[in-house]
Amino acid sequence: MASIARLRSAVPPLKAFLRPERGFGSAAAVQCHYYDDDDDDVEEECAPRGMLDAQGCTPERGVQWVMIGEPGAKRHLFAQRLSKLLEVPHISMATLLSQDLNPRSSLYQQIAHSLDHGKLVPEDIIFGLLSKRLEDGYSRGETGFILDGFPRTRIQAEILDHIAHVDLVVNFKCSEEELMKKNLGTRKFNAYQEYILMTSSRSTKQLQDDHDQSHAEECKLLEDYYRKQKKLLNFEVAGGHGETWKGLLAALHLQHINALSSSQKLTA
């Protein structure tokens, strides 16, 4: 926590130019309909500006979106497609850790030490990498981003709010039917692993259960954090990739942009 406190005290200068006081940019014209788990009433809509204004001009900056949710929903594939469609960089934990760093730098050595010992990379290092990535992108003329699978906890979300403004958070969830398919497939493919689990010690199973419960609690806190900010959009992944992509475009009100992009490719 001490390292996080140091990071928080260091971010105001970065915040000054990465959090411009503007409206939502680019295609963030999503009408955010969602339900609170504790309330049957529909929350009010958030209505940022569309991809193009009334004169057909591009807004001042691109979208600044976050993609979170279940790994089985293939979130990263849709995040990559959205980044290409909206022409903003796709930033994931993998891309952050693969930045071109000097092997002699202390940052590189700390990352290597964590990975070599099977540990999570400390949060202050992650945010240092994210800050560097956003600053480098800003200097190259990038005006938005799609963060994939990050933040993962409420604390990380709070720190992120000090670094960059987040327009929208898309929470990918698998439908019950898809979950059953994946579980059946995993059960057939990992029969030997299932046998090992059945014969493993009770303490090992308890550790796994505790980990799963802790992860579920972290996810709920993260979702609640963005829900209170009226930025959370739950999206259920069902059916094939093509069908899901069309549903995602509809949920984000991006069909017209996808059609425009397709027509431009055909006439190029």
C-alpha positions in Angstrom: 0.0 0.0 0.0 2.9 2.3 0.6 3.9 2.0 -3.0 0.4 2.8 -4.1 0.4 5.9 -1.9 3.6 7.0 -3.5 2.1 6.5 -7.0 -1.0 8.5 -6.1 1.2 11.4 -5.0 3.1 11.3 -8.2 0.3 11.2 -10.8 -1.1 14.8 -10.7 1.4 16.1 -13.4 0.4 13.3 -15.7 -3.3 13.8 -14.9 -3.0 17.4 -16.1 -2.6 16.5 -19.8 -4.2 13.0 -20.0 -7.5 14.0 -18.4 -8.7 16.9 -20.6 -12.0 18.4 -19.4 -14.0 17.5 -22.5 -17.1 15.6 -23.4 -17.0 12.0 -24.4 -15.1 11.6 -27.7 -15.4 9.5 -30.8 -17.9 6.7 -30.8 -18.7 7.0 -27.1 -22.3 7.7 -28.1 -23.5 4.7 -26.2 -26.9 4.9 -24.5 -26.0 3.1 -21.3 -29.0 1.1 -20.2 -28.4 -1.1 -17.3 -30.0 -2.4 -14.1 -28.7 -2.2 -10.6 -28.7 -5.6 -8.9 -30.6 -4.1 -5.9 -33.1 -2.0 -7.9 -35.6 -2.9 -10.6 -35.7 0.7 -11.9 -33.7 1.6 -15.0 -30.8 4.0 -14.4 -30.8 7.2 -16.4 -29.1 7.3 -19.7 -25.7 8.6 -20.3 -25.6 10.3 -23.7 -22.2 11.4 -24.8 -21.5 12.7 -28.3 -21.4 10.4 -31.4 -18.6 9.5 -33.7 -19.3 12.5 -35.9 -21.0 15.8 -35.0 -23.8 17.5 -37.0 -21.3 18.9 -39.5 -19.6 15.6 -40.0 -16.4 16.6 -38.2 -14.4 14.2 -36.1 -14.5 15.1 -32.3 -11.5 16.2 -30.4 -10.3 12.8 -29.2 -10.9 9.1 -29.5 -12.7 6.9 -27.1 -11.2 6.0 -23.7 -12.8 2.7 -22.9 -12.1 -0.2 -20.5 -12.9 -3.8 -21.3 -13.4 -6.1 -18.3 -15.1 -9.4 -17.7 -14.8 -13.2 -17.8 -11.8 -14.7 -19.7 -14.1 -17.3 -21.4 -16.0 -14.4 -23.2 -12.9 -13.9 -25.5 -12.9 -10.3 -24.4 -9.5 -9.6 -26.0 -10.6 -10.6 -29.5 -13.5 -8.0 -29.4 -11.3 -5.4 -27.8 -8.8 -5.8 -30.6 -11.5 -5.5 -33.3 -13.0 -2.4 -31.6 -9.6 -0.7 -31.4 -9.1 -1.2 -35.2 -12.6 0.0 -36.0 -12.3 3.1 -33.8 -8.6 3.7 -34.6 -7.4 3.8 -31.1 -4.6 1.7 -29.5 -5.4 -1.6 -27.8 -3.6 -1.8 -24.5 -3.5 -5.0 -22.5 -1.3 -6.3 -19.7 0.7 -8.2 -22.3 1.4 -5.1 -24.4 2.4 -3.2 -21.3 4.9 -5.8 -20.2 6.3 -6.1 -23.8 7.3 -2.5 -24.0 10.8 -1.8 -25.2 12.6 -1.2 -21.9 16.3 -1.0 -21.2 17.4 -4.4 -19.8 19.7 -2.5 -17.4 16.9 -0.3 -16.0 15.6 -1.0 -12.5 12.0 -1.2 -14.0 13.0 -4.0 -16.4 14.8 -5.9 -13.6 11.8 -5.6 -11.2 9.5 -7.0 -13.8 11.8 -9.8 -14.7 12.2 -10.7 -11.0 8.5 -10.9 -10.5 7.9 -13.0 -13.6 10.8 -15.4 -12.9 9.4 -16.1 -9.5 5.9 -16.5 -10.6 4.6 -13.4 -8.8 2.3 -10.7 -9.9 3.9 -7.5 -11.1 3.5 -4.9 -8.4 0.8 -2.3 -9.0 3.1 0.7 -8.9 5.2 -0.9 -11.7 2.1 -1.6 -13.7 0.9 2.0 -13.4 4.4 3.2 -14.2 4.2 1.2 -17.4 0.7 2.4 -18.2 1.7 6.0 -17.7 4.8 5.6 -19.9 2.6 3.9 -22.6 0.0 6.7 -22.5 2.7 9.5 -22.6 4.5 7.8 -25.5 1.2 7.5 -27.4 0.2 11.1 -26.7 3.5 12.3 -28.1 2.8 10.2 -31.3 -0.6 11.8 -31.7 -2.8 9.1 -30.2 -6.0 10.5 -28.8 -7.7 7.6 -27.1 -7.3 3.9 -26.0 -9.0 0.7 -25.2 -7.7 -0.9 -22.0 -8.2 -4.7 -22.1 -8.5 -6.6 -18.8 -7.4 -3.7 -16.7 -8.1 -2.5 -14.1 -8.8 -5.8 -12.2 -9.6 -4.4 -8.7 -11.4 -1.4 -7.3 -8.1 0.0 -6.0 -6.6 -0.1 -9.5 -9.7 1.6 -10.8 -9.4 4.4 -8.3 -5.7 4.9 -9.3 -6.6 4.8 -13.0 -9.1 7.6 -12.5 -6.1 9.8 -11.3 -4.2 9.0 -14.5 -6.8 9.1 -17.3 -10.5 9.7 -17.9 -12.5 6.6 -18.6 -15.6 7.1 -20.8 -17.1 3.7 -20.7 -16.5 0.2 -19.1 -17.8 -2.8 -21.1 -18.2 -5.9 -18.9 -18.2 -9.1 -20.9 -20.2 -12.0 -19.5 -20.8 -15.5 -20.8 -24.4 -16.6 -21.1 -25.4 -19.7 -19.1 -25.6 -21.7 -22.3 -22.0 -20.7 -23.3 -20.7 -21.5 -19.8 -22.2 -25.0 -19.9 -20.6 -25.6 -23.3 -17.2 -24.4 -22.1 -17.5 -26.5 -18.9 -18.5 -29.6 -20.9 -15.6 -29.1 -23.3 -13.1 -28.5 -20.5 -14.4 -31.6 -18.7 -13.8 -33.8 -21.7 -10.5 -32.3 -22.6 -9.1 -32.3 -19.1 -10.2 -35.7 -17.8 -6.8 -36.4 -16.4 -6.7 -33.0 -14.7 -10.1 -33.7 -13.2 -8.9 -37.0 -11.8 -5.9 -35.2 -10.2 -8.2 -32.7 -8.6 -10.5 -35.5 -7.3 -7.5 -37.2 -5.6 -5.8 -34.0 -4.4 -5.8 -32.9 -0.8 -8.8 -31.1 0.8 -6.5 -28.2 1.6 -5.7 -27.7 -2.0 -9.3 -27.6 -3.0 -10.0 -25.2 -0.2 -7.3 -22.9 -1.4 -8.8 -22.9 -4.9 -12.3 -22.2 -3.5 -10.9 -19.3 -1.4 -9.2 -17.9 -4.5 -12.4 -18.2 -6.6 -14.4 -16.5 -3.9 -11.8 -13.7 -3.5 -11.8 -13.1 -7.2 -15.6 -13.0 -7.4 -15.6 -10.4 -4.6 -13.0 -8.3 -6.3 -15.0 -8.4 -9.6 -18.2 -7.3 -7.8 -16.4 -4.4 -6.1 -15.0 -3.3 -9.5 -18.4 -3.6 -11.2 -20.1 -1.6 -8.4 -17.4 1.1 -8.6 -18.1 1.7 -12.3 -21.9 1.2 -11.9 -22.0 4.1 -9.4 -20.2 6.2 -11.9 -22.8 5.3 -14.6 -20.1 3.9 -16.8 -20.8 0.2 -16.7 -22.3 -1.6 -19.7 -22.9 -5.3 -19.2 -22.7 -7.3 -22.4 -23.6 -11.0 -22.6 -21.6 -13.1 -25.0 -23.8 -15.7 -26.7 -23.6 -17.6 -30.0 -20.8 -17.5 -32.5 -18.1 -14.8 -32.9 -19.9 -13.1 -35.8 -23.2 -13.0 -34.1 -21.6 -11.7 -30.9 -19.7 -9.0 -32.8 -23.0 -7.7 -34.4 -24.6 -7.7 -31.0 -21.7 -5.7 -29.5 -21.8 -3.1 -32.3 -25.5 -2.7 -31.7 -25.0 -2.4 -27.9 -22.4 0.3 -28.5 -24.4 2.0 -31.3 -21.5 1.5 -33.8 -23.3 -0.2 -36.7 -23.0 2.9 -38.9 -19.2 3.1 -38.3 -18.7 -0.6 -39.1 -20.7 -0.1 -42.3 -18.7 2.9 -43.2 -15.5 1.1 -42.6 -16.6 -1.9 -44.7 -17.6 0.3 -47.6 -14.3 2.1 -47.6 -12.4 -1.2 -47.8 -14.5 -2.3 -50.7 -13.9 1.0 -52.6 -10.2 1.2 -51.7 
